[in-house]
Amino acid sequence: QVQLVESGGGLVQAGGSLRLSCAASGIILSSYFLSWYRQAPGKQRELVATITSGGNTNYADSVRGRFTVSRDNAKNTMYLQMNSLKPEDTAVYYCYVRFLGNNWGQGTQVTVSS
């Protein structure tokens, strides 16, 4: 059974940084296409960043140049480094992998104050 556990969220002032983690069990993350999503209150869940098994990354226009997705294969963990945070980045952040169905973490709250 796949389990994804996010951590690292919190309250930060605009311009600050946070690093989110997504620790996995029941799956070897390095073999799969991985994603970070976020959902702000009253809005649909949106794709933030992706990383392929080969390490190629892609980002939503709204975060490109500020966020960096990475993976530590030894720790079986994916990260999202978020710099220059803005109030509009406030959301619950989720990691996701498609393996025998959709697998989501429980989410971690990120709140950016102005």
BELNOR-V552100 format. One record per residue. N is the residue number from 1. RES is the residue in three letters. PSI is psi as a letter, one per 40 degrees, with the letter a starting at -180 (NA if undefined). OMEGA is omega as a letter, one per 20 degrees, with the letter a starting at -180 (none if undefined). Layout:
N/RES/PSI/OMEGA  N/RES/PSI/OMEGA
This chain:
1/GLN/h/a  2/VAL/h/r  3/GLN/h/r  4/LEU/h/a  5/VAL/h/r  6/GLU/i/r  7/SER/i/r  8/GLY/e/r  9/GLY/i/r  10/GLY/a/r  11/LEU/h/a  12/VAL/i/r  13/GLN/i/r  14/ALA/h/a  15/GLY/e/a  16/GLY/a/a  17/SER/i/r  18/LEU/i/r  19/ARG/h/r  20/LEU/i/r  21/SER/i/r  22/CYS/h/a  23/ALA/h/a  24/ALA/i/r  25/SER/i/a  26/GLY/e/a  27/ILE/i/r  28/ILE/h/a  29/LEU/d/a  30/SER/e/a  31/SER/e/a  32/TYR/i/r  33/PHE/h/a  34/LEU/i/a  35/SER/i/r  36/TRP/h/r  37/TYR/i/r  38/ARG/i/r  39/GLN/h/r  40/ALA/i/a  41/PRO/h/r  42/GLY/e/a  43/LYS/i/r  44/GLN/i/r  45/ARG/h/a  46/GLU/i/r  47/LEU/h/a  48/VAL/d/a  49/ALA/i/r  50/THR/i/r  51/ILE/h/a  52/THR/i/r  53/SER/d/r  54/GLY/e/r  55/GLY/e/r  56/ASN/h/a  57/THR/i/r  58/ASN/i/a  59/TYR/i/r  60/ALA/i/a  61/ASP/d/a  62/SER/e/a  63/VAL/e/a  64/ARG/h/a  65/GLY/e/r  66/ARG/d/a  67/PHE/i/r  68/THR/h/r  69/VAL/h/r  70/SER/i/a  71/ARG/h/r  72/ASP/h/a  73/ASN/d/a  74/ALA/d/r  75/LYS/e/a  76/ASN/f/a  77/THR/i/r  78/MET/i/a  79/TYR/i/r  80/LEU/h/r  81/GLN/h/a  82/MET/h/r  83/ASN/i/r  84/SER/f/a  85/LEU/i/a  86/LYS/i/r  87/PRO/d/a  88/GLU/e/r  89/ASP/e/r  90/THR/h/a  91/ALA/i/r  92/VAL/h/a  93/TYR/h/a  94/TYR/i/r  95/CYS/i/a  96/TYR/i/r  97/VAL/h/r  98/ARG/h/r  99/PHE/h/a  100/LEU/f/a  101/GLY/a/a  102/ASN/h/a  103/ASN/h/a  104/TRP/i/r  105/GLY/i/a  106/GLN/e/r  107/GLY/i/r  108/THR/h/a  109/GLN/h/r  110/VAL/h/r  111/THR/h/a  112/VAL/h/a  113/SER/i/a  114/SER/NA/none
